[in-house]
Amino acid sequence: MDAATNAEFNLLVAGYPSAVVVDRNGNYIALGLDDGIDSTVVASTGGAKTDGNMYTLTGIATTKDLAPFLDSATQTSFLAVVS
């Protein structure tokens, strides 16, 4: 496991970030807008060469309302910022 990657994940789980995800239908959904996303990270390595070295990231966002979908104008603005 890479030390720099571990450090980045540690920063992620120390805060309560928000996220935008894209579902399989191409819908953009904003998560964690009220209180952020509480995350855990588990690093795992395999014993054999064919086993993966990976991170499992689990996030839980507790909000009073369902996560909103981004409209097309907001999607365009969001993509301009993150690209």
C-alpha positions, 0 to 999 in steps of 0.5 A: 500500500502506498503511504501517500494514498494512505495519507489521503484516505486518512484526511478523507475520513477525518472530515465529513465530506460531501460527494456527487455520484453518478448512477448507472442511468447517468443521474448526478446525486449529491450526498452528505449535504446536511452533515457530510459523509462519515467514512471508514477505509479498510486496506487489504492485501492478498497473499498471492500475486493474483490477489488484489491490493485494495482499499474498501471505502464505506460512507454513511450519510444521514440526512432528513431528506433523500439526496437530491438529483442535480439538474442539468445546469448544476451538472454542467457547473459541477463538471466545469469545476472538477474537470 
